C-alpha cells in the first residue's frame, strides 16, 4: 500500500517542473510590484507631507503597469496550480497593500513547491 504522504510527494514532484516557469515569473513580478508600490507610497508621502509631487508622475504609472503584469502572471500560476478562487483573489489583492506582496510571494512559493493548493 502506498501511503497518502508518498502519493502527495510524488504528485508534488511531478507538478514542480510544470510550475517552475510560471512560479518564477510570478515571483519576479511580486517583488517588482512590491518595490513599485513602496515607491508609490513614498511618492504619496512626499507629495502630501512635504509638498513635493515630483515622484508622483512616474511612480503611479510604473506601479500600475507592473501590477497589471503581476495580475496576468498570478492568474496564470493560479490556473496551472489549480488554486481556489478565494486564494487567487487574495494573492491578486496582495499587490495593492505595501509589503504584502512580499509576504504573499513567500507563502505562494512554499505552497507551490510543496505541491499544496492555495
C-alpha positions in Angstrom: 0.0 0.0 0.0 1.2 3.5 -0.8 0.9 6.0 2.0 -1.0 9.2 1.4 2.1 11.3 2.1 4.0 9.3 -0.5 1.3 9.9 -3.1 1.2 13.6 -2.3 5.0 13.8 -2.5 5.0 12.1 -5.9 2.3 14.4 -7.2 4.3 17.4 -5.9 7.5 16.1 -7.7 5.5 15.8 -11.0 3.9 19.2 -10.6 7.1 21.1 -9.7 8.7 21.1 -13.1 5.5 22.1 -14.8 5.1 25.1 -12.4 8.7 26.2 -12.4 8.3 28.8 -15.1 5.0 30.3 -14.0 6.2 30.4 -10.4 9.5 32.2 -11.4 7.5 34.7 -13.4 5.1 35.3 -10.5 7.9 35.7 -8.0 9.8 38.2 -10.1 6.7 40.3 -10.7 5.6 40.0 -7.0 8.9 41.6 -6.0 8.9 44.2 -8.7 5.3 45.2 -7.9 6.1 45.3 -4.2 9.0 47.7 -4.8 7.0 49.8 -7.2 4.2 50.0 -4.6 6.7 51.1 -1.9 8.0 53.8 -4.2 4.4 54.9 -4.9 3.8 55.1 -1.1 7.0 57.2 -0.7 5.7 59.4 -3.5 2.4 59.9 -1.7 4.2 60.8 1.5 6.4 63.3 -0.3 3.5 64.9 -2.1 1.2 65.3 0.8 3.6 65.7 3.7 6.3 67.8 2.0 4.5 69.3 -1.0 6.9 67.6 -3.4 4.9 66.0 -6.2 7.9 65.1 -8.4 7.8 61.3 -7.9 4.1 61.0 -8.5 4.4 61.5 -12.2 6.2 58.2 -12.7 5.7 56.1 -9.6 1.9 55.7 -10.1 2.3 54.7 -13.7 5.1 52.3 -13.1 3.2 50.5 -10.3 0.1 50.4 -12.5 2.0 48.8 -15.3 3.8 46.3 -13.1 0.6 45.4 -11.2 -1.2 44.6 -14.5 1.5 42.2 -15.5 1.5 40.8 -11.9 -2.2 40.1 -12.3 -1.6 38.2 -15.5 1.2 36.1 -14.1 -0.6 35.4 -10.8 -3.7 34.2 -12.7 -1.5 32.1 -15.0 0.1 30.4 -12.0 -3.3 30.1 -10.2 -4.8 28.3 -13.2 -1.9 25.9 -13.6 -1.6 25.2 -9.9 -5.4 24.9 -9.6 -5.8 27.3 -6.7 -9.2 28.1 -5.2 -11.0 31.3 -6.2 -10.5 32.7 -2.7 -6.8 32.0 -2.7 -6.4 33.5 -6.1 -8.2 36.7 -5.2 -6.2 37.1 -2.0 -2.9 36.8 -4.0 -4.2 39.3 -6.6 -5.0 41.8 -3.9 -1.6 41.4 -2.3 -0.1 43.7 -4.9 -2.2 46.6 -3.6 -1.0 46.7 0.0 2.5 47.7 0.8 4.8 44.8 1.9 2.0 42.3 1.5 3.2 41.2 -2.0 6.5 40.0 -0.3 4.6 38.0 2.3 2.3 36.5 -0.3 5.2 35.6 -2.5 6.9 33.6 0.2 3.6 31.8 1.1 2.8 31.0 -2.5 6.3 29.8 -3.2 6.3 27.4 -0.2 2.9 26.1 -1.1 3.6 25.5 -4.8 6.9 23.9 -4.1 5.3 21.6 -1.6 2.6 20.7 -4.1 -0.2 22.2 -2.0 -3.1 24.3 -3.3 -3.8 27.8 -2.2 
